[in-house]
């Protein structure tokens, strides 16, 4: 879809903060220059409809190269292998390839990641210890998970500042876009230098890392933080961990209207941008009703392994008779795509 007619929005504006039970399920938000959809059923309907299309990030970056002259070649190479950047047969083919890759290595992923969780949690979470749940546990587990799929360790994932995955922000500044192109090139070059260990192409490995790593780390870190905040003072073994991820690292995704349509009584014109909030922003809301993994043709193929990973974390933490106190939380900024916690420091005690 084209991006003409879009005005620069207030990037940090979150319309969910002023909503209440009487608010409409979707509304035009002038501060963001788009329709915002909050209701889970409406979000699902739009995701399943072919009247709304994913952002063509390849076209977007080719336009930046042609019209402005900035180098986006590494981003384009990775985005050409990213299913969420395409529609039609190209999307279907990339999706089939990704599904095959994940299915082939599913058992190995679970074996390696499960072993890492069972090792790190009891080893690090002892009385009197101070642990960064993201840096010391979540990221090492996710590193092993991606190693099982790719055959090598993904490099270049940023805990702070610029991450290659931020390519999915259509409003990045030109300087930030140059920076993430450098990050993407480093990813591709690192995979290219894997000396035959890589299980797929360097571009495909970069695409999978950009698409999946930050969303997985963000979802796991945010979910642990959500549970521990709500159960402050309780022993870990007494906490009822939800069966599904209670938080997501991807608070929203966006679509463009491919034709004029009416949703929830609102007249949406062809070319309008629609922001679909996967996360309602309401603390304590039952996450099982939220479409965190999307719906329809663009639903996340990593849902099964992500849910399994969360339950594995929950099971291991539930074995501990300790309590923990949250000491500090750091969320990566600026980042308008992911809810990514780069650090969650807790102290364990009896």
Backbone torsions as a table, in degrees:
resi	resn	phi	psi	omega
1	UNK	NA	149.1	178.2
2	UNK	-75.5	162.3	-178.5
3	UNK	-116.5	19.6	-178.3
4	UNK	-69.6	149.8	173.7
5	UNK	83.0	4.6	-178.9
6	UNK	-87.9	130.9	175.2
7	UNK	-95.3	157.2	-178.5
8	UNK	-68.3	121.4	-177.3
9	UNK	-88.4	171.3	169.6
10	UNK	-81.5	101.2	-169.0
11	UNK	-60.1	-34.4	-176.6
12	UNK	-86.8	1.8	-176.6
13	UNK	-73.3	129.5	178.3
14	UNK	-121.6	100.9	-175.9
15	UNK	-67.4	-13.9	-179.3
16	UNK	-68.3	-23.9	-174.8
17	UNK	-66.2	-23.2	-177.9
18	UNK	-105.7	9.7	-177.4
19	UNK	-86.0	153.1	172.0
20	UNK	-139.5	-174.2	-174.2
21	UNK	-64.8	-20.4	-180.0
22	UNK	-89.5	-3.9	-177.3
23	UNK	-69.7	149.2	179.9
24	UNK	-69.8	157.5	-178.9
25	UNK	-70.3	-20.0	173.8
26	UNK	-149.9	153.5	-178.0
27	UNK	-159.1	156.0	173.1
28	UNK	-82.0	126.3	-179.1
29	UNK	-114.0	105.9	-174.5
30	UNK	-64.5	-32.1	179.8
31	UNK	-62.8	-27.6	179.4
32	UNK	-103.5	-12.7	179.7
33	UNK	67.5	34.3	-177.7
34	UNK	-158.1	168.4	169.8
35	UNK	-78.1	139.6	175.0
36	UNK	-116.8	129.2	-177.7
37	UNK	-117.5	126.0	-173.5
38	UNK	-112.2	-33.5	-174.9
39	UNK	-69.5	131.3	-175.6
40	UNK	-60.7	-38.5	-179.8
41	UNK	-67.6	-40.7	178.1
42	UNK	-66.8	-40.8	176.8
43	UNK	-59.1	-46.1	-179.6
44	UNK	-62.2	-42.4	-179.2
45	UNK	-61.7	-42.0	-179.9
46	UNK	-68.9	-40.8	179.6
47	UNK	-63.1	-33.5	-178.4
48	UNK	-83.6	-17.0	-175.6
49	UNK	-84.4	138.8	174.9
50	UNK	-83.9	2.8	174.2
51	UNK	-78.5	-6.3	-179.7
52	UNK	-129.8	129.4	-172.1
53	UNK	-116.0	150.3	176.0
54	UNK	-68.9	157.0	177.8
55	UNK	-67.3	131.7	177.2
56	UNK	-85.9	88.5	-176.2
57	UNK	-70.0	-25.2	176.2
58	UNK	-66.6	-48.2	177.8
59	UNK	-59.7	-42.1	-179.5
60	UNK	-58.0	-46.9	-176.0
61	UNK	-77.7	-28.3	172.0
62	UNK	-64.9	-37.2	177.7
63	UNK	-64.7	-39.5	176.8
64	UNK	-62.6	-40.5	178.6
65	UNK	-65.2	-46.9	-174.7
66	UNK	-73.6	-40.1	-172.5
67	UNK	-92.7	-27.9	-175.8
68	UNK	-115.1	-26.2	176.0
69	UNK	89.4	14.8	177.2
70	UNK	-88.3	149.7	-178.3
71	UNK	-78.5	117.4	176.8
72	UNK	-124.0	19.6	-170.5
73	UNK	-62.3	-39.9	-179.6
74	UNK	-69.2	-39.4	177.9
75	UNK	-63.7	-43.6	179.8
76	UNK	-62.1	-42.2	-180.0
77	UNK	-60.0	-40.5	179.1
78	UNK	-75.0	-42.4	-177.4
79	UNK	-65.6	-26.9	176.8
80	UNK	-65.3	-17.3	179.4
81	UNK	-106.3	10.5	-176.1
82	UNK	-104.7	117.3	-175.1
83	UNK	-61.4	-34.6	-177.1
84	UNK	-69.6	-9.1	-180.0
85	UNK	-94.1	5.2	-172.8
86	UNK	-137.1	163.4	170.5
87	UNK	-127.3	174.6	172.9
88	UNK	68.6	-150.4	-174.0
89	UNK	-66.0	-35.6	178.5
90	UNK	-61.2	-44.2	177.2
91	UNK	-61.8	-44.7	-177.9
92	UNK	-62.5	-40.5	-179.4
93	UNK	-66.1	-47.7	-179.9
94	UNK	-62.1	-39.3	179.8
95	UNK	-63.7	-42.5	177.5
96	UNK	-62.2	-42.5	179.6
97	UNK	-62.3	-42.5	-179.8
98	UNK	-67.1	-41.8	178.9
99	UNK	-61.0	-40.6	179.5
100	UNK	-65.5	-42.5	-179.8
101	UNK	-62.5	-46.1	-179.0
102	UNK	-66.9	-40.2	-179.9
103	UNK	-65.3	-39.1	-179.1
104	UNK	-62.0	-36.2	-173.7
105	UNK	-109.5	12.5	-176.5
106	UNK	-58.9	-49.5	-178.0
107	UNK	-62.5	-40.8	180.0
108	UNK	-66.7	-40.2	178.2
109	UNK	-59.8	-46.8	-177.6
110	UNK	-67.3	-37.1	179.7
111	UNK	-63.4	-50.3	-176.4
112	UNK	-69.6	-46.6	-177.9
113	UNK	-67.4	-40.6	178.8
114	UNK	-62.3	-41.8	179.0
115	UNK	-64.2	-37.7	-179.6
116	UNK	-66.1	-42.6	179.0
117	UNK	-62.5	-46.0	-178.6
118	UNK	-65.7	-23.7	177.8
119	UNK	-83.9	-49.3	-170.2
120	UNK	-73.5	-42.8	-173.9
121	UNK	-61.0	-54.7	179.3
122	UNK	-69.8	-27.2	-179.2
123	UNK	-71.0	-39.6	-175.0
124	UNK	-95.4	-33.0	-172.2
125	UNK	-92.1	80.2	-178.7
126	UNK	-122.8	161.5	-178.4
127	UNK	-55.2	128.5	176.8
128	UNK	88.2	-6.6	-177.5
129	UNK	-86.1	151.0	175.4
130	UNK	-112.6	125.3	-172.6
131	UNK	-130.3	136.3	170.0
132	UNK	-91.6	106.3	-173.1
133	UNK	-60.2	-31.2	-179.6
134	UNK	-79.5	-56.0	-174.4
135	UNK	-70.1	-35.6	-173.2
136	UNK	-92.5	-22.0	-175.3
137	UNK	-127.1	-58.3	-173.1
138	UNK	-63.3	-50.2	-178.1
139	UNK	-64.1	-45.4	176.7
140	UNK	-58.5	-37.8	177.9
141	UNK	-65.8	-45.2	179.2
142	UNK	-66.3	-33.5	175.7
143	UNK	-60.9	-43.4	178.2
144	UNK	-66.3	-37.5	178.8
145	UNK	-61.4	-48.6	-179.1
146	UNK	-70.0	-31.6	175.4
147	UNK	-61.0	-39.1	-179.6
148	UNK	-63.9	-34.0	-179.5
149	UNK	-80.7	-43.0	-170.4
150	UNK	-94.8	-27.5	-177.2
151	UNK	92.8	-11.7	177.1
152	UNK	-141.1	165.3	179.3
153	UNK	-83.6	131.1	177.0
154	UNK	-71.8	133.9	179.1
155	UNK	-116.7	165.1	174.5
156	UNK	88.0	5.9	176.8
157	UNK	-79.4	126.2	-171.3
158	UNK	-94.8	130.3	173.6
159	UNK	-78.9	-31.1	178.7
160	UNK	-133.3	155.2	174.3
161	UNK	72.2	-130.2	-170.9
162	UNK	-86.0	128.7	172.8
163	UNK	-124.6	144.5	180.0
164	UNK	-59.1	-28.1	-177.8
165	UNK	-67.0	-16.0	-179.8
166	UNK	-72.1	0.9	174.6
167	UNK	-56.7	-24.9	-176.7
168	UNK	-79.6	7.7	172.6
169	UNK	-94.5	112.3	-175.8
170	UNK	-73.2	-10.6	-177.2
171	UNK	-106.4	20.0	177.3
172	UNK	-58.2	144.0	172.9
173	UNK	-69.3	163.2	179.9
174	UNK	-63.0	-40.4	179.0
175	UNK	-64.0	-41.9	178.7
176	UNK	-65.7	-36.8	179.6
177	UNK	-66.0	-37.9	175.0
178	UNK	-62.2	-42.2	-178.9
179	UNK	-63.7	-43.0	-178.4
180	UNK	-73.1	-25.0	173.3
181	UNK	-65.2	-38.6	175.3
182	UNK	-62.9	-42.1	178.1
183	UNK	-63.1	-43.4	-180.0
184	UNK	-64.7	-39.5	177.9
185	UNK	-63.5	-39.3	178.6
186	UNK	-63.7	-39.5	176.3
187	UNK	-59.9	-51.1	-177.9
188	UNK	-62.4	-43.6	180.0
189	UNK	-66.2	-37.6	177.6
190	UNK	-64.1	-42.4	177.2
191	UNK	-68.2	-34.5	179.6
192	UNK	-65.3	-28.1	-178.1
193	UNK	-90.9	18.7	-173.9
194	UNK	-79.2	1.9	174.3
195	UNK	54.9	46.5	174.6
196	UNK	82.0	-0.4	-178.8
197	UNK	-83.6	-21.5	-177.1
198	UNK	-67.1	134.4	-175.9
199	UNK	-88.6	-4.0	179.7
200	UNK	-146.7	-167.7	180.0
201	UNK	-80.0	154.7	178.5
202	UNK	-58.6	-39.1	-179.6
203	UNK	-67.0	-40.4	179.9
204	UNK	-68.6	-38.6	177.7
205	UNK	-64.3	-39.7	177.6
206	UNK	-65.4	-41.6	179.4
207	UNK	-61.5	-45.0	-179.6
208	UNK	-64.9	-38.4	178.6
209	UNK	-66.9	-45.1	-179.2
210	UNK	-64.7	-38.2	-176.8
211	UNK	-78.2	-38.7	-167.7
212	UNK	-104.3	-32.3	-169.1
213	UNK	-66.6	-54.2	-176.4
214	UNK	-65.8	-36.1	179.3
215	UNK	-66.5	-37.5	-180.0
216	UNK	-71.8	-48.8	178.7
217	UNK	-61.6	-42.1	179.1
218	UNK	-63.0	-41.3	-178.7
219	UNK	-68.7	-42.8	-179.2
220	UNK	-68.3	-45.4	179.0
221	UNK	-63.6	-45.0	179.3
222	UNK	-64.0	-35.7	179.9
223	UNK	-70.1	-41.8	176.0
224	UNK	-61.9	-42.9	179.5
225	UNK	-62.6	-42.9	179.7
226	UNK	-59.4	-47.5	-177.4
227	UNK	-66.3	-46.0	-176.4
228	UNK	-67.3	-36.1	177.0
229	UNK	-65.5	-41.9	-177.6
230	UNK	-73.4	-20.0	-177.6
231	UNK	-115.3	32.2	-178.0
232	UNK	-54.3	130.4	177.9
233	UNK	90.6	-13.9	179.9
234	UNK	-83.3	152.7	170.6
235	UNK	-70.3	145.4	-178.5
236	UNK	-58.3	-36.1	-178.1
237	UNK	-71.6	-13.3	179.8
238	UNK	-98.1	-7.2	-178.0
239	UNK	-78.7	135.0	173.4
240	UNK	-90.3	99.5	179.5
241	UNK	-75.8	131.7	178.2
242	UNK	-64.2	152.0	-178.5
243	UNK	-75.2	-22.1	178.2
244	UNK	-117.1	159.9	178.5
245	UNK	-57.1	122.8	-178.7
246	UNK	-83.7	-5.6	179.1
247	UNK	-144.4	159.7	-179.6
248	UNK	-128.0	146.8	174.6
249	UNK	-83.0	-4.8	-179.6
250	UNK	-120.6	86.8	-174.4
251	UNK	-66.5	-26.6	179.4
252	UNK	-155.3	159.4	170.0
253	UNK	-131.7	165.7	-175.8
254	UNK	-126.9	151.8	177.6
255	UNK	-136.0	163.0	172.6
256	UNK	-118.9	140.3	179.4
257	UNK	-71.3	124.4	179.2
258	UNK	-84.6	-12.2	179.3
259	UNK	-160.1	165.3	174.4
260	UNK	-64.4	140.2	179.8
261	UNK	-157.2	168.9	177.3
262	UNK	-123.2	123.1	178.8
263	UNK	-126.2	122.5	177.8
264	UNK	55.9	32.4	-179.9
265	UNK	85.3	-4.7	-180.0
266	UNK	-96.1	134.3	179.2
267	UNK	-88.6	111.3	-178.8
268	UNK	-103.9	128.9	-176.6
269	UNK	-94.4	151.7	176.3
270	UNK	-53.8	131.6	-179.3
271	UNK	94.4	-13.7	177.3
272	UNK	-63.6	144.3	176.6
273	UNK	-92.0	139.8	-178.7
274	UNK	-126.1	123.9	176.1
275	UNK	-99.5	120.2	-177.5
276	UNK	-103.1	112.7	-178.7
277	UNK	-83.7	109.7	176.3
278	UNK	-75.4	-27.8	178.3
279	UNK	-107.2	122.1	-176.9
280	UNK	-68.2	-20.3	-176.3
281	UNK	80.0	5.0	179.9
282	UNK	-97.0	111.0	-179.3
283	UNK	-59.0	134.8	175.6
284	UNK	86.1	-4.2	179.3
285	UNK	-66.8	145.7	179.6
286	UNK	-63.6	109.2	-175.9
287	UNK	-73.4	-14.2	-178.0
288	UNK	-64.6	-19.0	179.1
289	UNK	-93.9	-3.8	-177.8
290	UNK	-93.0	138.7	-178.5
291	UNK	-82.5	60.3	-176.6
292	UNK	-57.3	-30.8	-177.1
293	UNK	-103.3	17.7	179.2
294	UNK	75.3	-176.9	177.7
295	UNK	-146.8	157.8	173.9
296	UNK	74.2	-149.8	-170.0
297	UNK	-65.9	-22.4	179.9
298	UNK	-104.8	16.7	179.6
299	UNK	-62.7	149.0	-173.8
300	UNK	-72.1	125.2	178.8
301	UNK	-74.4	-11.5	179.9
302	UNK	-91.5	9.6	-176.4
303	UNK	-60.3	-45.2	-175.8
304	UNK	-64.5	-46.7	-177.5
305	UNK	-71.6	-33.5	178.1
306	UNK	-66.2	-43.2	179.1
307	UNK	-66.1	-41.8	177.2
308	UNK	-60.9	-42.3	-178.8
309	UNK	-63.7	-43.9	178.0
310	UNK	-60.6	-45.2	-179.7
311	UNK	-65.7	-31.1	177.1
312	UNK	-68.5	-41.8	175.1
313	UNK	-61.6	-47.7	-178.2
314	UNK	-59.6	-43.3	-179.1
315	UNK	-62.5	-42.3	-177.1
316	UNK	-72.2	-42.0	177.8
317	UNK	-65.3	-32.2	-179.1
318	UNK	-67.9	-13.8	178.5
319	UNK	-78.9	-16.6	-172.5
320	UNK	-87.1	135.0	176.1
321	UNK	-86.7	5.5	-175.5
322	UNK	-85.0	161.3	169.3
323	UNK	-105.2	163.3	175.3
324	UNK	-141.2	148.6	179.5
325	UNK	-115.1	128.9	178.0
326	UNK	-77.2	123.3	-177.0
327	UNK	-100.7	-38.4	179.6
328	UNK	-157.3	148.7	179.3
329	UNK	-134.6	130.3	178.4
330	UNK	-125.4	123.8	176.6
331	UNK	-106.2	135.4	-176.6
332	UNK	-63.3	129.5	178.4
333	UNK	-139.3	149.7	-8.9
334	UNK	-79.3	136.6	176.6
335	UNK	-150.4	109.4	-176.6
336	UNK	-98.9	8.1	-178.3
337	UNK	-108.7	-50.3	-173.1
338	UNK	-111.3	146.9	166.5
339	UNK	-92.0	86.0	-170.1
340	UNK	-112.7	113.8	177.5
341	UNK	-90.8	113.9	-179.0
342	UNK	-81.9	-17.1	-179.6
343	UNK	-156.1	131.2	171.7
344	UNK	-135.7	100.1	-174.9
345	UNK	-95.7	127.0	178.4
346	UNK	-130.3	156.4	173.9
347	UNK	-117.8	134.3	-178.4
348	UNK	-98.1	142.0	179.6
349	UNK	-155.7	161.9	-178.0
350	UNK	-72.5	NA	NA
